[in-house]
Amino acid sequence: MLYWALVFFIIAIVAALLGFGGLAAAAGQIAQVLFFVFIVLFILSLLYYLIVGRSPPPPPM
């Protein structure tokens, strides 16, 4: 997901340099949304790991 945020960010930069204001704004907005979704999912997975932790190893046979 972070990859797609970077892709849309680059598209926004290129579109802004070429003068496509509407396209640059839309791509920038998509990149921003994807970045914040990535951050939220990262924080949730980090909290889940801290609360639940690793599962214990299976007993030896």
N, C-alpha and C positions, 0 to 999 in steps of 0.2 A: 504494500500500500504506500509505503514511503517512496518507492520507485515511481509510482504514478503521480504522486505529488510533485516530485522533481521534474517529471516529464511535462506536466501541465505548467509548472513554473518556467521551464525553458521555452515552451510554446508561448507563454505570455510575454516573455522578454523579447523573443524574436518578433512577435506580432506588434509589440510596442515600438520596436526599432523600425519596422516597416510602415508604421502609421495606421495600423488597424486597431483603433482604440477600443471598439466594442468587443472584438475577439480577444484582445489582450486582457480586458477587464474580466471577461467570462472565464478565460483560462486561469487567470490569477485567483479568481474566486473559487474555482474548482480545486486548485492546488491548496488553497488555504483550508478548505473544508476537509480534504483528504488528510492534510497534515494534522489537523486537530483530532480527527477520528483516530489516526495512528497513535497520537499521544495518549488519548483516552484509553484505547485498547492496551497500550503498553503499561499504563499505570494500573489498570484493572488486573492485568496478568501478574504484575509485580506484587500487588496486594494479595492476590489469590495465593501466590507462591509463599509469601510471608506468613499468611494465616494458616494455610493447609500444610505447607511444607512438602517435602518429598514423601512418597509412600515408602513404608518399610520394605526391605528386600524380602523376597519369598523365602520360606524356610528351606534349609538344605534337605535334599532327599536321601 
